[in-house]
């Protein structure tokens, strides 16, 4: 048994990183380890968080979680370090996803290294952000200077990481998000979402940011070949929502595009994925995606653009279809999916494809990496 500290977002904070940390902590607990999660007292300042709230209000996970870290208060970082040291962990697992967090997280790790022999393992969701800012590289380097090893969630991130820092690093793909319950009957899901069960739906799910290419998908929706296909857009806008609504209106897509704007509670996720035939990720750039790993959980085919780590996560004609990040290519892929029997083919292959993404496998990779550091 090991004593494992997880340092990063967790309940009551919402989002993909928090969900990842909680699920990983549960995996370690279930395998017989003592685990404590140390999360933020205050996470994002307003200029970094354009959403309505950083908090979620569903049930608290059955984990030992303590709020200790203020992201922009240096005096707090020493206090947070003392609380983590008091737990006497063998390993501290800390996510990296945004350079802004490097000063608080990196300084805590620096203090931990100075005052103990704890091993620091980073889980790298993204090395540099899609929306770049001055100082990103310097901040990222500061963070990794105080880590012993890293697990990258995509091969693309691993390649960039190896050019960036000299620490033991491995690639292990983002496991499946199996925390949202089971799929439900499609008729029931349609009633829950107030949509017509006689129509076919694609799903764009998650935060709406420029790099995620919702505008490209909406342009593809104007292609006459797929005019009988509908789209559900479910997520919180971190981009100008009105520009998308204007495009929908100007191109007479109001009857075919349903927008569910705002944070999507966990309770609605099974309905959204159960209604949909195809989950679409029309991204301009990407590393990996929690959306693909949620779609795997619900056995849903995906359309992904050939950028970053997406093609490695979603194999063409096995878990989904590939396209270039252009309206024409996405429309071609959607048309092929619905007219060439690809839905049945892909659904039959998804159970085998999902085997690559088990939490138990990921947890073993982390612990094996810690053993390698000790050697």
N, C-alpha and C positions, 0 to 999 in steps of 0.2 A: 504493500500500500504506500502511496505517495501523498504528500500534502501539496495540493495544487492551488495556486491563486490565479484567478482570472481577473485581469485589470482592464476595464473598458466599459462601454455602454451596456446597460442591462436595466431591468425594471427599476423604476417606473418610466424609464426612457423608452421610446419606440424606435422602430427602424430595423433595417436588415442586419446591421452590426450587432445590435442588442439581441435580436433573435438568434443570431449565430452563436454569440457568447453563451447565452443561456442553454442552447441545445448541446453545445460542446461540454459545458459544465455538467449537464445531466448525464452525458455519456460517461464522463469520468466517474461520477458518483455511482452510476449503475455498475461500473466495473470494479467497484470496491475501494475507490480512493476518497480521501477527505478533501473536499473542495470548498473554497470560499470565493465569492465574486465580489470584487471591489469596484464600485461604479462611481459615477459623478454625483456631486451635490449640485453643480451647475455645469452644463455641457457647452452648448453653442451660444455665443453672443448673437444679438439680433441680426447683425449684418451678414452672418453666415447661415442664418436659418430663415428663409422666406416663408416657411409654412406657418400654420395657425398655432400649433402647439407641439412641443417636443415630447409631451407625455402621453402615455396610454392609460386607459382606465378599466382594462379588463382584469381578470383575476391574476393575482401575484403568483409567479412560478414557485414550485416547491424546492427552493434553493436557499442557501445561506448567502444573502446579499447585503452588503453594507455600503452606504453612500459616504465616500470619503474625499473625493477629488474635485477641486474647483479648477476649471480649465484655464482661467486667466488670473488667478491669485497666487503669486509665487510663495507667499508666506504659508499658504495651505499645503503646498507640495511637500514640505518637510513633515508636517503633521500627518498627511496621508501616508508617507513613507513609513513613519513610525507604526502606524496601525497595521500596515502590511507586514512589517518585520515582526510584530507581536504575534502574528499567525504562524511564523517560522516555516514558511513554505520551502519545499525542495525545488519547485519550479514556479515561475511566474509566466503565464501565457498572456500576451498583450497583442491586440489587433493593431494593424496600421492601415489606415484608409485615407487620411487627410493630413497634410503637412502642418496645418494649423495646430493640431494636437501634439505635435512633436515636442514643443517646449515643456508642457506639463507632464506628459507621459515620459519623455526622455529624461527629464530631471529626476522624476521619481525613480526611474530605473538606475540612473547614475548613483543615487543615494543608496539604493538597495545593494548595488554591486560593491560599493565602498564599505558597507557595514555588515555584509554577510557573504556567503559563498553560493547563494541562490543562483540557479540557471535561468536565464531570460530567453524565452522563445517567442519570436514575433510571428503572427499570422498575417500575411500580407494580402489584403483584399485588392489594394491598388497602390502603386508606388508613387505616381504623380497624378494630380487630379485632371479631369477632362477640361475643367475651366481653370487654366493656369494663372498663378499669381507670382509676383516678384518674391523671391526668397524661398520658393518651394523646395528647390534642390538642397539648399543649405539646411533648412529645417529637417528634411528627410535624413540627410547625412548625420545630423546631430542625434536623431532618434536611434538610428541603427548602430551608431558608435557604442551604444550602451546595451546592445543585445548580443547574445552568444550564438544564435542560430535563427533560421527563419523557414517557415513553410509558406510557399506561394500558392495561391488558389488557382492560378492558371499558368500554363507554360510560357505565355507571353510575358507575364509579370516576372517569372523566374529568370528569363533571359535578360530583362532589363535590370533585375536585382543583381545578377552576377556581374554586370558591367558597372554597377553602382557602388557595391560594398563587397568586402572580402570576409564573409562569414559562411559557415556551412549552411547550405540552402538546398531545399528539395521542393519538388512540385507534388502536391496532392490536391485533386480537384475538390471544389466546394461540394460538400455532401448535400443530399436531398433535404429540403425543408419538409419534414414529416410532422409538423407541429400544428397543422391547420385542420385536423379532422379528416373525415373521409368524403369522397365524392357522394353526391346525392342524386336522386332521380331527376332527369332533365326537366320533366314537366313541373316538378316541385320547384326546381331552381328558377325556371322561367316565371313562375308565380311570385317567387320571392323578390325577383328583380323587376317585375311588371313589364316583361317583354313577351312578344308573340312567339309561342313555341313552334309555329309553323315555319319560322324563318331560320336561316343559318347565320351564325355569329362567329366573328373573330374577336380576340381579346387583346387589347393593349393595356398592360397592367403595371402599376408602379408610379414613381415620381415622374412628372413630365418636365424634362430638362432638354435644352436645345440638342445636346449630343445624342439624345435617344431617338430622334428622327420621327416624332409623331407627324410633323408637317410632311415628311416624305410619304408616310403611309396614307395620309389624307389625300395627297395628290394621286397616289396609286388608286384610291377608291373611285376616282372619276373615270377610270378605264371602263369602257362599255362592256367588256367581256365579263366583268365581275359585278355588274350592276345589281345582281340579285343577292349579293353577299352583304351582310351588315357588320357593323363594328361597335364594340363596347369599349369605351375609354374609361378606365377606372384608376384614379390616382389623384394625388395632390399636385397642383401646378406650381412649379418653381420657375416657370417661364410665364410670359404674358398670355393669360388664358383667352383674352378677348381676340387676339389675332387668330387663334385657332377657330373660335366661334364665328368670326367674320368669314373665314375661308369656307367653313361648312355651309354657311348661309349663302354665300355668293355662288357656290357650286351645287346648290340644291341637294345637299347631303343630309339635311335635317332629319328626313325620314329613315335614314340608314345609319346614322351615327348617334349613339346614345352616350352622353358624357355623364359620368358619376364623379363629380369633382370633389376632392377633399380626401382626408385620410380614410383609408378603407379598413374598418375594424376586422379582426380575425373572423368574426361570425359570418361575414359576407363572402369570404374568400371561397369556401366550397361551392356556393351558388355560382359565382363568376366563372370558375373553371369548369363546372359541370355543364353550364349552358354552352360553352364555347367548343367549336370544332378545332380551332387553330389559335395558338398563342403567338402573337407577332412581336418580334423585337427588331425594328427597322433602324438599328443604331448606326450612327456615323462613326463612332469609336466605342471600344469596349475592352475590358480586361476579362471579367467573368460576370455572371449575373445570378442573383438570387431568384429572379423570375423564372429562368430555365429550370432551376432546381425545385421550384414550386410546381411548375408544369409537369415535371417528371413524377412528382408525388401523386398528381391527379391523372397520370397516364394520358397527357394531352400532347399531340404533335405540336411542333413549333416551327415557325419560320424565323430564321436568323440571318442577318447580313454577315458577309464574309469579312469581319473585322475582329481584331484582337483575338481573344480566346474563345469566341462564340462557336466557330466551326469545330473546335476540339471538344467542346461540351456537347454539341448537338450534331451528331453524325448525319450526313446527308442521306436521305431515303431510309434511315434507320430510326432516328428520333425526330426528324423534321425535314425541312427543305431549306436550301441555301439560296441567297439572292445577293446581288450587289446593292449598296445603299442608294438606289435610284428608284423613282416611281415606276419606271418601265420594267425594271428587273423584278421588283416586288410584285407588281401586277401579274407578270408572267408566272411567278412562283405560286401565287394564290390561284390563278386560273388552272395551272397544272395540278395543284393539290386537289381541287374540287372536281376536276374532269377526268383524271387519269387513275382514279382508284387508290390514290396515295394514302388517304386517311386509314383505310383498312390495313394496308401494308405496314404502315408505320406503327399503328396501334398494336399489331401482332408482334412487332420487334421491340417495343418499349420495355417489356419486363426484363429482357436480357440486357438491354442498354443500361438500365438503372443500377445494375449490380456494381457498376464502377463507382457509385457514389454513396457508400455506406459510412455512417458516423463511426462505427467500430474500426473501420480501416483507417479513417483519418486520425482517430485518437491513437492508434498504434504507431502511425507515422510520427506523431508528435513525441511520443515516449521513446521511440527508437532513436530519434534525433537527439534527445536529451542524453541517452546512453552513449551516443557517439561523441558528444561534447566531453563527457566525463572521461572517456578513454583517451 
